Amino acid sequence: MSENRKKADDGTAKGGPMAGFGAPVQKAKDVKGTFKRLLTYFKPHTVKFIIVFVFAILSTIFNIVSPKILGNATTKLFEGIYGKLALAKLTAQQAGLEKLAGNQATATPEVLKGLAAVKAGIAEVIEKTGGKIDFPYIEKIILLLIGLYVISSLFSFVQQYIMAGIGQNVVYKMRQDLSDKLNKLPIKFYDSRTNGEILSRVTNDMDNISTTLQQSLTQLITSVVTIIGVLIMMLTISPVLTLVAVVTLPLCGIATSGLAKKSQQYFAGQQKEIGELNGHVEEMYTGHKIVKAFGKEKDSIEKFDKINKRLYDVGWKAQFISGVVMPIMNFINNVGYVVVCVVGGIYVAKKKIEIGDIQAFIQYTRQFTMPIVQTANIVNIVQSTIASAERVFELLDEVDEVAEAAEPKVIEMPKGEVRFEHVDFGYKEGVTLIEDMNVTAKPGQTVAIVGPTGAGKTTLVNLLMRFYEINAGKITIDGVDTRDMTRENLRGMFGMVLQDTWLFNGTIRDNIAYGKEGCTEEEVIQASKAANADHFIRTLPEGYDTVLNEEGTNISQGQKQLLTIARAILADPRILILDEATSSVDTRTEVHIQKAMENLMKGRTSFVIAHRLSTIRDADLILVMNNGSIIEQGNHEELIAKNGFYADLYNSQFSDNDSEVV
């Protein structure tokens, strides 16, 4: 299964505050170094980042002070209602006592004393509350709160807007660096890595960094500021109540830590099973013809069911434990709220605290828990992001291909003479594959390269195209060392037709025109005719406008090969490389391809790699390779006369019913 598919299912926590609770977190090897290097991408945006930081703090502060201000309104409302009710009660009492005091028979000292106390109480209530609800004051509070929320939202909008720009610019620069790096890396880098691994770093890891920079970073700032600010506000209201509220945090930690460890195991198992399931599905659908041909549908379904059952077993456990965490935390927090309310109620009754402060405190306790959970979750995301950044930096630190010559030479009119002079080469350091190779190909000659699998035939072509750098000796074209030319100029002299055809999603015309920039319609048609491809192209419903799919499966293998030959003819190269171009087609198609190749090879120096030795009998020079060395060279008649390795190889192909398969 490809690496990018694995990476896409890495279980990184994203989304809500409890998303991915207990999921495995990808960790970097060098967190400090990677983080410092990541910060270098922020240097051009330092001022903007400071603005984001300040705006995030201001936005959070305005949100934090709002409950306290709202508490003042609640207190004022409570005092107004209490005063209004108290005044009505005292007024009624006053009326009754005045009635008793007006009657000599009932105007006792106790009644007069009580009347005086009631009047004093009324005066006190009027002095403190006015005996009514202070709506103008509450209106001011409401308007102030609306203003605070609007300003907080504006600050939040601005900081998110700026941070989105910073995040995209940073990721844009990193992607640009990656693109530049990928263009500078040698072919051996790509040969030693899977496509999935490279794509994973360029796409998934970069997306992970982008998401964190745009969302999690500002969320981390606001969460930390919220925790600190809320704690301060709670302490200003009541240190005792703050202690009661904070005590619930260790309980939440104890309750969830065990669940986190358990769910970690299940999440890891879930990701393993997802990877296996994806791999199985990918294999079955890409090879569904083989499955059907051998009647293995039942086996495939049984294997899928087994993996799916294992995935179900670990999946529901992981999700269940992850889902249980929040209710447990809510239960503990609710117990904390009850304790706060009871203690707060006692304090209000004893007039040690205002009722509005209790309301504000309860809001703060609700604001206090969530940022802690978010911060813990974001820390996991940041860890995963730093790990992604480390993987990207590892790619950026790969060794570039050898630099071009300071003053490159250009062959204006190449003749096509190619020489290998005392060339040594090995794919791995200390392991030599080719040693002291000496070959001369004169202009216009056809040089065939034959030998068993692994003999070094394709390696010779890789060195010629400078896909790999030689260890010793030199390769020259018309007397000029290939290392003294730019790679673009060098490769511009070559045309390649390979066994594995490469066609892209586009029209047949575009695929052929890929060989020459700015070519005309007439040139495309002439190249197609020379490649014996024009006839079959015109038989297609859309002709040259026929769109090839991404795999090129809507035309045959032989037709695809003819199109690549037409492309090479259009490029009009001085030197040709034909790498087993007819090995995967039938004999009839091979005849058409051979005719097209003869047209292509006229007047050009050609290097032909072939397993079917009958196709290179007329070659001017045949190089016989084995274990990286040229053990024989000459034309067909000379090599047959030697009765050596080539003769054995050639005769073995025709000893059994003229088979042409090595």
PyMOL commands that set and color helices and strands:
alter all, ss='L'
color gray80, all
select helices_A, chain A and resi 3-8+31-40+43-101+109-129+135-184+187-191+195-237+239-286+288-293+297-349+355-396+457-464+482-484+487-492+508-513+521-530+534-539+543-545+557-571+587-601+613-616+636-642+645-654
alter helices_A, ss='H'
color red, helices_A
select strands_A, chain A and resi 418-425+434-441+446-450+472-477+480-481+494-498+506-507+547-548+575-579+605-609+621-626+629-634
alter strands_A, ss='S'
color yellow, strands_A
deselect
rebuild
show_as cartoon
